[in-house]
Structure formats: C-alpha cells, structure tokens
C-alpha cells in the first residue's frame, strides 16, 4: 500500500521551517517534495504554527521550491487547505 502525499510544515533542530509534501513523517529524516523554506514570518502569524493554519502573509519571505531531505526533525505540523494555497502562491519579497 502506497501512502498518500500530504502537506506539512517540518521544523528542524537547526531552526529551519519548511513547507512541503511528504509521504513518510516518522523518524529523524524526512523527504519533502516541492519544499519551501520560510526565511522570515511576520508577527501577525503569532509564531511558526500560524504558517500551518493561515499560510505565509504578504510580509513573509518564502524561498523557491525544491526537493529536499531534512534531518534532525523537531516537529511535523499538518497544514490547512487555506495555508496550502498561500504557500503555493507565496512570492519572495
């Protein structure tokens, strides 16, 4: 049985905050497809978990998408449909 890809935010012990699509989220290493790094998020999101609920705002800095393997995982957060749309459309500012 193949697991379905799902949108998640993954944080690392190196303070990285990434949005992307994963099939496996257990363990210290996670592979994300079409991952985007949040370089900066604005205070109106009330912390990085606001990125999972609302998605990045107009003042956030979001890098371009790439496939990536992340190590030293500290959290995996489910992403709301609204937030997915905002992540997919987030430009670099």
TIDRENKE-767409 format. One record per atom (N, C-alpha, C, O, CB): residue number from 1; residue in three letters; atom name; y, x, z. Coordinates in nm, 4 decimals, always signed. Each point is the difference from the previous one (the first is absolute). Glycine has a CB too. Example, Ala and Ser with C-alpha at 12.3 -4.5 7.8 and 13.67 -1.06 7.14 Angstrom:
<atoms>
ATOM  seq  type  atom        py        px        pz
ATOM    1   ala     N   -0.5690   +1.3190   +0.7800
ATOM    1   ala    CA   +0.1190   -0.0890   +0.0000
ATOM    1   ala     C   +0.1200   +0.0900   +0.0000
ATOM    1   ala     O   -0.0019   +0.1036   +0.0665
ATOM    1   ala    CB   -0.1154   -0.2928   +0.0581
ATOM    2   ser     N   +0.2223   +0.1542   -0.1966
ATOM    2   ser    CA   +0.1190   +0.0820   +0.0060
ATOM    2   ser     C   +0.1090   -0.0770   +0.0730
ATOM    2   ser     O   +0.1108   +0.0509   +0.0169
ATOM    2   ser    CB   -0.1736   +0.0675   -0.2314
</atoms>
This chain:
<atoms>
ATOM  seq  type  atom        py        px        pz
ATOM    1   unk     N   -0.1180   +0.0845   +0.0000
ATOM    1   unk    CA   +0.1180   -0.0845   +0.0000
ATOM    1   unk     C   +0.1246   +0.0892   +0.0000
ATOM    1   unk     O   +0.0115   +0.0911   +0.0821
ATOM    1   unk    CB   -0.1364   -0.2766   +0.0406
ATOM    2   unk     N   +0.2164   +0.1596   -0.2134
ATOM    2   unk    CA   +0.1236   +0.0755   -0.0107
ATOM    2   unk     C   +0.1087   -0.0662   +0.0835
ATOM    2   unk     O   +0.0194   -0.1214   -0.0061
ATOM    2   unk    CB   -0.0841   +0.1994   -0.2242
ATOM    3   unk     N   +0.1348   +0.0028   +0.3080
ATOM    3   unk    CA   +0.1107   -0.0544   +0.0788
ATOM    3   unk     C   +0.1211   -0.0196   -0.0883
ATOM    3   unk     O   +0.0222   +0.0755   -0.0947
ATOM    3   unk    CB   -0.1088   +0.0363   +0.3012
ATOM    4   unk     N   +0.1643   -0.2130   -0.1755
ATOM    4   unk    CA   +0.1197   -0.0320   -0.0770
ATOM    4   unk     C   +0.1187   +0.0842   +0.0470
ATOM    4   unk     O   +0.0160   +0.0269   +0.1190
ATOM    4   unk    CB   -0.1019   -0.2607   -0.1543
ATOM    5   unk     N   +0.1679   +0.2741   -0.0603
ATOM    5   unk    CA   +0.1232   +0.0718   +0.0323
ATOM    5   unk     C   +0.0939   -0.0915   +0.0770
ATOM    5   unk     O   +0.0126   -0.1182   -0.0319
ATOM    5   unk    CB   -0.0380   +0.2623   -0.1734
ATOM    6   unk     N   +0.0917   -0.0888   +0.3073
ATOM    6   unk    CA   +0.0970   -0.0813   +0.0740
ATOM    6   unk     C   +0.1242   +0.0826   +0.0275
ATOM    6   unk     O   -0.0085   +0.1218   +0.0160
ATOM    6   unk    CB   -0.1765   -0.2572   +0.0893
ATOM    7   unk     N   +0.3013   +0.0698   -0.0995
ATOM    7   unk    CA   +0.1245   +0.0730   +0.0262
ATOM    7   unk     C   +0.0122   +0.0324   +0.1485
ATOM    7   unk     O   -0.0178   -0.0865   +0.0858
ATOM    7   unk    CB   +0.1278   -0.0278   -0.2813
ATOM    8   unk     N   -0.0794   +0.2406   +0.2239
ATOM    8   unk    CA   +0.0141   +0.0451   +0.1384
ATOM    8   unk     C   +0.1143   +0.0998   +0.0112
ATOM    8   unk     O   +0.0418   +0.0617   -0.0980
ATOM    8   unk    CB   -0.2875   -0.0986   +0.1374
ATOM    9   unk     N   +0.2943   +0.0506   +0.0824
ATOM    9   unk    CA   +0.0880   +0.1113   +0.0357
ATOM    9   unk     C   -0.0826   +0.0901   +0.0892
ATOM    9   unk     O   -0.0661   -0.0461   +0.0930
ATOM    9   unk    CB   +0.2824   -0.0925   -0.1104
ATOM   10   unk     N   -0.2120   +0.2673   -0.0118
ATOM   10   unk    CA   -0.0743   +0.0986   +0.0774
ATOM   10   unk     C   +0.0997   +0.0992   +0.0576
ATOM   10   unk     O   +0.0879   +0.0500   -0.0703
ATOM   10   unk    CB   -0.2955   -0.0768   -0.0747
ATOM   11   unk     N   +0.1926   +0.0547   +0.2749
ATOM   11   unk    CA   +0.0821   +0.1036   +0.0624
ATOM   11   unk     C   -0.0903   +0.1177   +0.0357
ATOM   11   unk     O   -0.1200   -0.0164   +0.0226
ATOM   11   unk    CB   +0.2846   -0.1559   +0.0685
ATOM   12   unk     N   -0.1047   +0.2909   -0.0864
ATOM   12   unk    CA   -0.0760   +0.1209   +0.0312
ATOM   12   unk     C   +0.0611   +0.0717   +0.1199
ATOM   12   unk     O   +0.1130   -0.0280   +0.0399
ATOM   12   unk    CB   -0.1789   +0.0505   -0.2817
ATOM   13   unk     N   -0.0094   +0.0688   +0.2972
ATOM   13   unk    CA   +0.0500   +0.0775   +0.1132
ATOM   13   unk     C   +0.1145   +0.0914   -0.0411
ATOM   13   unk     O   +0.0694   +0.0556   +0.0851
ATOM   13   unk    CB   -0.2962   -0.0649   +0.0175
ATOM   14   unk     N   +0.2463   +0.0247   -0.2317
ATOM   14   unk    CA   +0.1115   +0.0811   -0.0517
ATOM   14   unk     C   +0.1242   -0.0846   -0.0246
ATOM   14   unk     O   +0.0951   +0.0451   -0.0639
ATOM   14   unk    CB   -0.2602   +0.1099   -0.0412
ATOM   15   unk     N   +0.1636   -0.2773   +0.1558
ATOM   15   unk    CA   +0.1104   -0.0953   -0.0063
ATOM   15   unk     C   +0.0234   -0.0588   -0.1388
ATOM   15   unk     O   +0.1079   -0.0521   -0.0282
ATOM   15   unk    CB   -0.0063   +0.1770   +0.2137
ATOM   16   unk     N   -0.2012   -0.1167   -0.2709
ATOM   16   unk    CA   +0.0094   -0.0629   -0.1308
ATOM   16   unk     C   -0.0228   -0.1498   +0.0099
ATOM   16   unk     O   -0.0839   -0.0456   +0.0777
ATOM   16   unk    CB   +0.0065   +0.2576   -0.1838
ATOM   17   unk     N   +0.1525   -0.2891   +0.0269
ATOM   17   unk    CA   -0.0163   -0.1454   -0.0083
ATOM   17   unk     C   -0.0182   -0.0332   -0.1482
ATOM   17   unk     O   +0.0927   +0.0145   -0.0798
ATOM   17   unk    CB   +0.0501   -0.0592   +0.2911
ATOM   18   unk     N   -0.2641   +0.0000   -0.2470
ATOM   18   unk    CA   -0.0366   -0.0217   -0.1389
ATOM   18   unk     C   -0.0447   -0.1433   -0.0222
ATOM   18   unk     O   -0.0698   -0.0577   +0.0833
ATOM   18   unk    CB   +0.0048   +0.2977   -0.1029
ATOM   19   unk     N   +0.1054   -0.2974   -0.0934
ATOM   19   unk    CA   -0.0516   -0.1277   -0.0466
ATOM   19   unk     C   -0.0934   +0.0295   -0.1164
ATOM   19   unk     O   +0.0275   +0.0890   -0.0805
ATOM   19   unk    CB   +0.1817   -0.2166   +0.1550
ATOM   20   unk     N   -0.3184   +0.0544   -0.0840
ATOM   20   unk    CA   -0.0891   +0.0160   -0.1140
ATOM   20   unk     C   -0.1160   -0.0963   +0.0097
ATOM   20   unk     O   +0.0001   -0.0920   +0.0818
ATOM   20   unk    CB   +0.0649   +0.3317   -0.1008
ATOM   21   unk     N   -0.1640   -0.2173   -0.0654
ATOM   21   unk    CA   -0.1153   -0.0882   -0.0100
ATOM   21   unk     C   -0.1256   +0.0780   +0.0346
ATOM   21   unk     O   -0.0264   +0.1053   -0.0580
ATOM   21   unk    CB   +0.1413   -0.2450   -0.1180
ATOM   22   unk     N   -0.1932   +0.0876   +0.2715
ATOM   22   unk    CA   -0.1190   +0.0684   +0.0484
ATOM   22   unk     C   -0.1201   -0.0933   -0.0012
ATOM   22   unk     O   +0.0142   -0.1215   +0.0140
ATOM   22   unk    CB   +0.1291   +0.2694   +0.1279
ATOM   23   unk     N   -0.2608   -0.0904   -0.1587
ATOM   23   unk    CA   -0.1243   -0.0756   +0.0150
ATOM   23   unk     C   -0.0675   +0.0349   +0.1320
ATOM   23   unk     O   -0.0641   -0.0852   +0.0616
ATOM   23   unk    CB   +0.0363   +0.0781   -0.3115
ATOM   24   unk     N   +0.0417   +0.1310   +0.2932
ATOM   24   unk    CA   -0.0581   +0.0464   +0.1266
ATOM   24   unk     C   +0.1135   +0.0454   +0.0917
ATOM   24   unk     O   +0.0839   +0.0803   -0.0406
ATOM   24   unk    CB   -0.3004   -0.0090   -0.0748
ATOM   25   unk     N   +0.2195   -0.1217   +0.2370
ATOM   25   unk    CA   +0.1078   +0.0388   +0.0922
ATOM   25   unk     C   -0.0528   +0.0500   +0.1338
ATOM   25   unk     O   +0.0757   +0.0089   +0.0967
ATOM   25   unk    CB   +0.0701   -0.1764   -0.2070
ATOM   26   unk     N   -0.2729   +0.1999   +0.1170
ATOM   26   unk    CA   -0.0567   +0.0560   +0.1222
ATOM   26   unk     C   +0.0032   +0.1521   -0.0071
ATOM   26   unk     O   -0.0126   +0.0578   -0.1079
ATOM   26   unk    CB   -0.1351   -0.2603   +0.1369
ATOM   27   unk     N   +0.1643   +0.2662   +0.0843
ATOM   27   unk    CA   -0.0099   +0.1451   +0.0059
ATOM   27   unk     C   +0.1331   +0.0714   -0.0040
ATOM   27   unk     O   +0.1064   -0.0619   -0.0025
ATOM   27   unk    CB   -0.3230   +0.0388   -0.1046
ATOM   28   unk     N   +0.2079   +0.1546   +0.1066
ATOM   28   unk    CA   +0.1177   +0.0879   +0.0039
ATOM   28   unk     C   +0.0610   +0.0254   -0.1377
ATOM   28   unk     O   +0.1093   +0.0557   -0.0094
ATOM   28   unk    CB   -0.2076   +0.0510   +0.2099
ATOM   29   unk     N   +0.0298   -0.1465   -0.3063
ATOM   29   unk    CA   +0.0484   +0.0212   -0.1366
ATOM   29   unk     C   -0.0041   -0.1326   -0.0749
ATOM   29   unk     O   -0.0994   -0.0723   +0.0047
ATOM   29   unk    CB   +0.0184   +0.3129   -0.0037
ATOM   30   unk     N   +0.1906   -0.2714   -0.0701
ATOM   30   unk    CA   +0.0071   -0.1231   -0.0791
ATOM   30   unk     C   +0.0563   +0.0337   -0.1372
ATOM   30   unk     O   +0.0993   +0.0718   -0.0115
ATOM   30   unk    CB   -0.0681   -0.2140   +0.2198
ATOM   31   unk     N   -0.0959   +0.0893   -0.3128
ATOM   31   unk    CA   +0.0499   +0.0152   -0.1366
ATOM   31   unk     C   +0.0837   -0.1226   -0.0337
ATOM   31   unk     O   -0.0471   -0.1132   +0.0115
ATOM   31   unk    CB   -0.1539   +0.2539   -0.0801
ATOM   32   unk     N   +0.3258   -0.1179   +0.0267
ATOM   32   unk    CA   +0.0892   -0.1094   -0.0417
ATOM   32   unk     C   +0.0284   +0.0107   -0.1487
ATOM   32   unk     O   +0.0336   +0.1072   -0.0503
ATOM   32   unk    CB   +0.0707   -0.1155   +0.2794
ATOM   33   unk     N   -0.1180   -0.1021   -0.2981
ATOM   33   unk    CA   +0.0403   -0.0078   -0.1408
ATOM   33   unk     C   +0.1432   -0.0504   -0.0057
ATOM   33   unk     O   +0.0415   -0.0826   +0.0812
ATOM   33   unk    CB   -0.2803   +0.0396   -0.1578
ATOM   34   unk     N   +0.3133   +0.0937   -0.0201
ATOM   34   unk    CA   +0.1386   -0.0420   -0.0237
ATOM   34   unk     C   +0.0821   +0.0069   +0.1287
ATOM   34   unk     O   +0.0808   -0.0887   +0.0276
ATOM   34   unk    CB   -0.1590   -0.0610   -0.2137
ATOM   35   unk     N   +0.0570   +0.2548   +0.2640
ATOM   35   unk    CA   +0.0673   +0.0170   +0.1291
ATOM   35   unk     C   +0.1476   +0.0339   -0.0190
ATOM   35   unk     O   +0.0384   +0.0705   -0.0933
ATOM   35   unk    CB   -0.2551   +0.0053   +0.1946
ATOM   36   unk     N   +0.2980   -0.1284   -0.0097
ATOM   36   unk    CA   +0.1437   +0.0299   +0.0000
ATOM   36   unk     C   +0.0398   +0.0420   +0.1407
ATOM   36   unk     O   -0.0356   -0.0657   +0.0978
ATOM   36   unk    CB   +0.0803   -0.0998   -0.2862
ATOM   37   unk     N   +0.0285   +0.2740   +0.1976
ATOM   37   unk    CA   +0.0461   +0.0534   +0.1280
ATOM   37   unk     C   +0.1337   -0.0620   +0.0363
ATOM   37   unk     O   +0.0909   -0.0066   -0.0828
ATOM   37   unk    CB   -0.2130   +0.2225   +0.0414
ATOM   38   unk     N   +0.1337   -0.2610   +0.1646
ATOM   38   unk    CA   +0.1293   -0.0458   +0.0507
ATOM   38   unk     C   +0.0680   +0.1193   +0.0654
ATOM   38   unk     O   -0.0381   +0.0417   +0.1093
ATOM   38   unk    CB   -0.0459   -0.2807   -0.0732
ATOM   39   unk     N   +0.1830   +0.2929   -0.1021
ATOM   39   unk    CA   +0.0736   +0.1160   +0.0498
ATOM   39   unk     C   +0.0991   -0.0429   +0.1081
ATOM   39   unk     O   +0.0262   +0.0740   +0.0948
ATOM   39   unk    CB   -0.0516   +0.0402   -0.3185
ATOM   40   unk     N   +0.0803   -0.2353   +0.2079
ATOM   40   unk    CA   +0.0982   -0.0524   +0.0955
ATOM   40   unk     C   -0.0090   -0.1516   +0.0005
ATOM   40   unk     O   -0.0067   -0.0627   -0.1057
ATOM   40   unk    CB   +0.1606   +0.2612   +0.0698
ATOM   41   unk     N   -0.1541   -0.2576   +0.1552
ATOM   41   unk    CA   +0.0118   -0.1451   +0.0102
ATOM   41   unk     C   +0.1198   -0.0329   +0.0878
ATOM   41   unk     O   +0.0336   +0.0746   +0.0920
ATOM   41   unk    CB   -0.2836   -0.1052   -0.1225
ATOM   42   unk     N   +0.3127   -0.0802   +0.0013
ATOM   42   unk    CA   +0.1237   -0.0377   +0.0675
ATOM   42   unk     C   -0.0293   -0.0719   +0.1320
ATOM   42   unk     O   -0.1076   -0.0567   +0.0190
ATOM   42   unk    CB   +0.2223   +0.0395   -0.2423
ATOM   43   unk     N   -0.0171   +0.0207   +0.3134
ATOM   43   unk    CA   -0.0144   -0.0559   +0.1345
ATOM   43   unk     C   -0.0251   -0.1505   -0.0005
ATOM   43   unk     O   -0.0601   -0.0524   +0.0938
ATOM   43   unk    CB   +0.2088   +0.2328   -0.0121
ATOM   44   unk     N   -0.1040   -0.2510   -0.1856
ATOM   44   unk    CA   -0.0191   -0.1446   -0.0040
ATOM   44   unk     C   -0.1473   -0.0400   -0.0090
ATOM   44   unk     O   -0.0332   -0.1160   +0.0246
ATOM   44   unk    CB   +0.2558   +0.0979   -0.1327
ATOM   45   unk     N   -0.3119   +0.1117   +0.0734
ATOM   45   unk    CA   -0.1436   -0.0294   -0.0041
ATOM   45   unk     C   -0.0637   +0.0047   +0.1384
ATOM   45   unk     O   -0.1134   -0.0444   +0.0184
ATOM   45   unk    CB   +0.1065   +0.1379   -0.2488
ATOM   46   unk     N   +0.0805   -0.0395   +0.3280
ATOM   46   unk    CA   -0.0463   +0.0076   +0.1398
ATOM   46   unk     C   -0.1277   +0.0814   +0.0138
ATOM   46   unk     O   -0.0931   -0.0408   +0.0695
ATOM   46   unk    CB   +0.1980   -0.1805   -0.0277
ATOM   47   unk     N   -0.1092   +0.3347   -0.1072
ATOM   47   unk    CA   -0.1150   +0.0890   +0.0100
ATOM   47   unk     C   -0.0877   -0.0040   -0.1239
ATOM   47   unk     O   +0.0182   -0.0830   -0.0891
ATOM   47   unk    CB   -0.0124   +0.0516   +0.3339
ATOM   48   unk     N   -0.1013   +0.1232   -0.2482
ATOM   48   unk    CA   -0.0819   +0.0138   -0.1204
ATOM   48   unk     C   -0.0917   -0.1206   -0.0234
ATOM   48   unk     O   -0.0411   -0.0237   -0.1135
ATOM   48   unk    CB   +0.0494   +0.2706   +0.1460
ATOM   49   unk     N   -0.0409   -0.3229   +0.0715
ATOM   49   unk    CA   -0.0850   -0.1165   -0.0218
ATOM   49   unk     C   +0.0734   -0.1110   -0.0746
ATOM   49   unk     O   -0.0639   -0.0880   -0.0577
ATOM   49   unk    CB   -0.0610   +0.1466   +0.2651
ATOM   50   unk     N   +0.2572   -0.0559   -0.2071
ATOM   50   unk    CA   +0.0773   -0.0916   -0.0820
ATOM   50   unk     C   -0.0249   +0.0225   -0.1481
ATOM   50   unk     O   +0.0159   -0.0916   -0.0807
ATOM   50   unk    CB   +0.1562   +0.0836   +0.2591
ATOM   51   unk     N   -0.2114   +0.1304   -0.2145
ATOM   51   unk    CA   -0.0350   +0.0293   -0.1390
ATOM   51   unk     C   -0.1241   -0.0775   -0.0428
ATOM   51   unk     O   -0.0144   -0.0322   -0.1179
ATOM   51   unk    CB   +0.1156   +0.2600   +0.1420
ATOM   52   unk     N   -0.1905   -0.2581   +0.0688
ATOM   52   unk    CA   -0.1207   -0.0772   -0.0306
ATOM   52   unk     C   +0.0280   -0.1492   -0.0059
ATOM   52   unk     O   -0.0637   -0.0729   -0.0761
ATOM   52   unk    CB   -0.0719   +0.2499   +0.1854
ATOM   53   unk     N   +0.2305   -0.2220   -0.0291
ATOM   53   unk    CA   +0.0322   -0.1419   +0.0053
ATOM   53   unk     C   +0.0973   -0.0413   -0.1096
ATOM   53   unk     O   -0.0220   -0.0990   -0.0698
ATOM   53   unk    CB   -0.0178   +0.1056   +0.3144
ATOM   54   unk     N   +0.1480   +0.0704   -0.2591
ATOM   54   unk    CA   +0.1085   -0.0368   -0.0915
ATOM   54   unk     C   +0.0065   +0.0864   -0.1255
ATOM   54   unk     O   +0.0527   -0.0444   -0.1019
ATOM   54   unk    CB   +0.0719   -0.0337   +0.2993
ATOM   55   unk     N   -0.1766   +0.1995   -0.1924
ATOM   55   unk    CA   +0.0117   +0.0939   -0.1105
ATOM   55   unk     C   +0.1307   +0.0765   +0.0109
ATOM   55   unk     O   +0.0847   -0.0327   +0.0831
ATOM   55   unk    CB   -0.2241   -0.1168   -0.2289
ATOM   56   unk     N   +0.1561   +0.2508   +0.0625
ATOM   56   unk    CA   +0.1215   +0.0808   +0.0066
ATOM   56   unk     C   +0.1233   -0.0792   -0.0418
ATOM   56   unk     O   -0.0061   -0.0848   -0.0891
ATOM   56   unk    CB   -0.1314   +0.2871   +0.0431
ATOM   57   unk     N   +0.2492   -0.1733   +0.1117
ATOM   57   unk    CA   +0.1269   -0.0631   -0.0325
ATOM   57   unk     C   +0.0797   +0.0840   -0.0981
ATOM   57   unk     O   -0.0456   +0.1048   -0.0456
ATOM   57   unk    CB   +0.0469   -0.2125   +0.2697
ATOM   58   unk     N   +0.1159   +0.0613   -0.2553
ATOM   58   unk    CA   +0.0836   +0.0666   -0.1007
ATOM   58   unk     C   +0.0503   +0.1363   +0.0453
ATOM   58   unk     O   +0.0396   +0.0811   -0.0837
ATOM   58   unk    CB   +0.0280   -0.3047   +0.0036
ATOM   59   unk     N   -0.0682   +0.2510   +0.2101
ATOM   59   unk    CA   +0.0467   +0.1292   +0.0494
ATOM   59   unk     C   -0.1125   +0.1002   +0.0249
ATOM   59   unk     O   +0.0259   +0.1116   +0.0449
ATOM   59   unk    CB   +0.1639   -0.2316   +0.0569
ATOM   60   unk     N   -0.3133   +0.0821   -0.1302
ATOM   60   unk    CA   -0.1141   +0.0889   +0.0207
ATOM   60   unk     C   -0.0132   +0.0989   -0.1160
ATOM   60   unk     O   +0.0484   -0.0247   -0.1105
ATOM   60   unk    CB   -0.1650   -0.1559   +0.2421
ATOM   61   unk     N   +0.0506   +0.2921   -0.1042
ATOM   61   unk    CA   -0.0303   +0.0985   -0.1048
ATOM   61   unk     C   -0.1510   +0.0046   -0.0167
ATOM   61   unk     O   -0.0730   +0.0397   +0.0908
ATOM   61   unk    CB   +0.2818   +0.0984   -0.0389
ATOM   62   unk     N   -0.2546   -0.1797   -0.1706
ATOM   62   unk    CA   -0.1420   -0.0103   -0.0297
ATOM   62   unk     C   -0.0314   +0.0880   -0.1207
ATOM   62   unk     O   +0.0622   -0.0124   -0.1055
ATOM   62   unk    CB   -0.0720   -0.2234   +0.1999
ATOM   63   unk     N   -0.0877   +0.3247   -0.0769
ATOM   63   unk    CA   -0.0380   +0.0907   -0.1077
ATOM   63   unk     C   -0.0834   -0.0688   -0.1067
ATOM   63   unk     O   -0.0428   -0.1140   +0.0179
ATOM   63   unk    CB   +0.0502   +0.3001   +0.1446
ATOM   64   unk     N   -0.0308   -0.1164   -0.2743
ATOM   64   unk    CA   -0.0802   -0.0559   -0.1089
ATOM   64   unk     C   -0.1481   -0.0073   +0.0374
ATOM   64   unk     O   -0.0446   +0.0648   +0.0947
ATOM   64   unk    CB   +0.2103   +0.0263   -0.2591
ATOM   65   unk     N   -0.2403   -0.1704   +0.0892
ATOM   65   unk    CA   -0.1418   -0.0217   +0.0278
ATOM   65   unk     C   -0.0866   +0.1145   -0.0500
ATOM   65   unk     O   +0.0264   +0.0591   -0.1047
ATOM   65   unk    CB   +0.0143   -0.3032   +0.0920
ATOM   66   unk     N   -0.1457   +0.2744   +0.0904
ATOM   66   unk    CA   -0.1010   +0.0988   -0.0377
ATOM   66   unk     C   -0.1261   -0.0279   +0.0807
ATOM   66   unk     O   +0.0067   -0.0571   +0.1088
ATOM   66   unk    CB   +0.1706   +0.2314   -0.1657
ATOM   67   unk     N   -0.2916   -0.1341   +0.0037
ATOM   67   unk    CA   -0.1242   -0.0090   +0.0754
ATOM   67   unk     C   -0.0039   +0.1187   +0.0970
ATOM   67   unk     O   +0.0381   +0.1114   -0.0359
ATOM   67   unk    CB   -0.1599   -0.2308   -0.1568
ATOM   68   unk     N   +0.0753   +0.0943   +0.3166
ATOM   68   unk    CA   +0.0076   +0.1032   +0.1031
ATOM   68   unk     C   -0.1127   -0.0182   +0.1020
ATOM   68   unk     O   -0.0436   -0.1120   +0.0266
ATOM   68   unk    CB   +0.2940   +0.1265   -0.0582
ATOM   69   unk     N   -0.2960   +0.0959   +0.0873
ATOM   69   unk    CA   -0.0920   -0.0016   +0.1129
ATOM   69   unk     C   +0.0793   +0.0383   +0.1237
ATOM   69   unk     O   +0.0606   +0.1070   +0.0052
ATOM   69   unk    CB   -0.2613   -0.0486   -0.1515
ATOM   70   unk     N   +0.2000   -0.1463   +0.2462
ATOM   70   unk    CA   +0.0739   +0.0239   +0.1237
ATOM   70   unk     C   -0.0972   +0.0420   +0.1098
ATOM   70   unk     O   -0.1118   -0.0508   +0.0085
ATOM   70   unk    CB   +0.2886   -0.1175   -0.0757
ATOM   71   unk     N   -0.1324   +0.2615   +0.1507
ATOM   71   unk    CA   -0.0815   +0.0495   +0.1103
ATOM   71   unk     C   +0.0714   -0.0232   +0.1325
ATOM   71   unk     O   +0.1207   -0.0243   +0.0024
ATOM   71   unk    CB   -0.2240   +0.1969   -0.1534
ATOM   72   unk     N   +0.0306   -0.1655   +0.2592
ATOM   72   unk    CA   +0.0546   -0.0183   +0.1353
ATOM   72   unk     C   +0.0705   -0.1353   +0.0127
ATOM   72   unk     O   +0.1184   -0.0073   +0.0327
ATOM   72   unk    CB   -0.0906   +0.2568   -0.0109
ATOM   73   unk     N   -0.1019   -0.3539   -0.0478
ATOM   73   unk    CA   +0.0511   -0.1373   +0.0021
ATOM   73   unk     C   +0.0272   -0.0444   +0.1438
ATOM   73   unk     O   -0.0811   +0.0231   +0.0897
ATOM   73   unk    CB   -0.0462   -0.0752   -0.3016
ATOM   74   unk     N   +0.2424   -0.0118   +0.2324
ATOM   74   unk    CA   +0.0315   -0.0550   +0.1321
ATOM   74   unk     C   +0.0026   -0.1520   +0.0005
ATOM   74   unk     O   -0.0231   -0.0606   +0.1046
ATOM   74   unk    CB   +0.1539   +0.2655   -0.0573
ATOM   75   unk     N   -0.1035   -0.2684   -0.1605
ATOM   75   unk    CA   +0.0012   -0.1463   -0.0064
ATOM   75   unk     C   -0.0216   -0.0473   -0.1429
ATOM   75   unk     O   +0.0395   +0.0660   -0.0961
ATOM   75   unk    CB   +0.1144   -0.0744   +0.2940
ATOM   76   unk     N   -0.2177   -0.1082   -0.2093
ATOM   76   unk    CA   -0.0147   -0.0702   -0.1275
ATOM   76   unk     C   +0.0475   -0.1427   +0.0254
ATOM   76   unk     O   -0.0530   -0.0687   +0.0873
ATOM   76   unk    CB   -0.1449   +0.2156   -0.1673
ATOM   77   unk     N   +0.2976   -0.1914   +0.0038
ATOM   77   unk    CA   +0.0647   -0.1289   +0.0236
ATOM   77   unk     C   -0.0132   -0.0859   -0.1252
ATOM   77   unk     O   +0.0283   +0.0454   -0.1109
ATOM   77   unk    CB   +0.1346   +0.0591   +0.2748
ATOM   78   unk     N   -0.2056   -0.2275   -0.1456
ATOM   78   unk    CA   -0.0069   -0.0952   -0.1108
ATOM   78   unk     C   +0.1417   -0.0337   -0.0465
ATOM   78   unk     O   +0.0926   -0.0049   +0.0809
ATOM   78   unk    CB   -0.3107   -0.0905   +0.0077
ATOM   79   unk     N   +0.2346   +0.0723   -0.2180
ATOM   79   unk    CA   +0.1319   -0.0254   -0.0582
ATOM   79   unk     C   +0.0073   -0.1439   -0.0515
ATOM   79   unk     O   -0.0905   -0.0464   -0.0694
ATOM   79   unk    CB   +0.1131   +0.2907   +0.0062
ATOM   80   unk     N   +0.0851   -0.3140   +0.0976
ATOM   80   unk    CA   +0.0182   -0.1388   -0.0430
ATOM   80   unk     C   +0.0264   -0.0074   -0.1509
ATOM   80   unk     O   +0.0459   +0.0976   -0.0593
ATOM   80   unk    CB   +0.0441   -0.1557   +0.2880
ATOM   81   unk     N   -0.1186   -0.0559   -0.2907
ATOM   81   unk    CA   +0.0282   -0.0158   -0.1443
ATOM   81   unk     C   +0.1475   +0.0254   -0.0350
ATOM   81   unk     O   +0.0296   +0.0625   -0.1018
ATOM   81   unk    CB   -0.2163   -0.2289   +0.0916
ATOM   82   unk     N   +0.2786   +0.1182   +0.0941
ATOM   82   unk    CA   +0.1431   +0.0247   -0.0234
ATOM   82   unk     C   +0.0302   +0.1493   +0.0007
ATOM   82   unk     O   +0.0732   +0.0495   -0.0858
ATOM   82   unk    CB   -0.0179   -0.2703   +0.1915
ATOM   83   unk     N   -0.1116   +0.2926   -0.0087
ATOM   83   unk    CA   +0.0237   +0.1436   +0.0105
ATOM   83   unk     C   -0.0582   +0.0746   -0.1196
ATOM   83   unk     O   +0.0605   +0.0960   -0.0478
ATOM   83   unk    CB   -0.0620   -0.1164   +0.2971
ATOM   84   unk     N   -0.1148   -0.0222   -0.2984
ATOM   84   unk    CA   -0.0605   +0.0641   -0.1180
ATOM   84   unk     C   +0.0953   -0.0085   -0.1176
ATOM   84   unk     O   +0.0207   +0.0995   -0.0694
ATOM   84   unk    CB   -0.2517   -0.1569   +0.1510
ATOM   85   unk     N   +0.2892   -0.0586   -0.1055
ATOM   85   unk    CA   +0.0952   -0.0162   -0.1121
ATOM   85   unk     C   +0.1182   +0.0967   +0.0148
ATOM   85   unk     O   +0.0432   +0.0614   -0.0975
ATOM   85   unk    CB   -0.1094   -0.3051   +0.0758
ATOM   86   unk     N   +0.1170   +0.2562   +0.1426
ATOM   86   unk    CA   +0.1152   +0.0884   +0.0222
ATOM   86   unk     C   -0.0378   +0.1467   -0.0148
ATOM   86   unk     O   +0.0788   +0.0788   -0.0522
ATOM   86   unk    CB   +0.0184   -0.2497   +0.2056
ATOM   87   unk     N   -0.2168   +0.2091   -0.1081
ATOM   87   unk    CA   -0.0462   +0.1379   -0.0198
ATOM   87   unk     C   -0.0148   +0.0305   -0.1485
ATOM   87   unk     O   +0.0415   +0.1065   -0.0459
ATOM   87   unk    CB   -0.1607   -0.1134   +0.2672
ATOM   88   unk     N   +0.0609   -0.0848   -0.2959
ATOM   88   unk    CA   -0.0228   +0.0228   -0.1428
ATOM   88   unk     C   +0.1309   +0.0138   -0.0780
ATOM   88   unk     O   +0.0045   +0.0672   -0.1031
ATOM   88   unk    CB   -0.2180   -0.1948   +0.1229
ATOM   89   unk     N   +0.3184   +0.0648   +0.0290
ATOM   89   unk    CA   +0.1297   +0.0029   -0.0702
ATOM   89   unk     C   +0.1028   +0.0923   +0.0628
ATOM   89   unk     O   +0.1145   +0.0033   -0.0452
ATOM   89   unk    CB   -0.1603   -0.2334   -0.0234
ATOM   90   unk     N   +0.0090   +0.3047   +0.1706
ATOM   90   unk    CA   +0.0967   +0.0820   +0.0726
ATOM   90   unk     C   +0.0427   +0.1210   -0.0835
ATOM   90   unk     O   -0.0830   +0.0831   -0.0368
ATOM   90   unk    CB   -0.0190   -0.1577   +0.2544
ATOM   91   unk     N   +0.2313   +0.0840   -0.2470
ATOM   91   unk    CA   +0.0510   +0.1178   -0.0723
ATOM   91   unk     C   +0.0411   +0.1083   +0.0997
ATOM   91   unk     O   +0.0201   -0.0277   +0.1182
ATOM   91   unk    CB   +0.0595   -0.1192   -0.3088
ATOM   92   unk     N   -0.0676   +0.2683   +0.1424
ATOM   92   unk    CA   +0.0538   +0.1092   +0.0799
ATOM   92   unk     C   +0.1510   -0.0156   +0.0039
ATOM   92   unk     O   +0.0628   -0.0176   -0.1043
ATOM   92   unk    CB   -0.2551   +0.1726   +0.0426
ATOM   93   unk     N   +0.2521   -0.1489   +0.1811
ATOM   93   unk    CA   +0.1467   -0.0112   +0.0114
ATOM   93   unk     C   +0.0530   +0.1201   +0.0712
ATOM   93   unk     O   +0.1208   +0.0114   +0.0205
ATOM   93   unk    CB   -0.1316   -0.2602   -0.0175
</atoms>
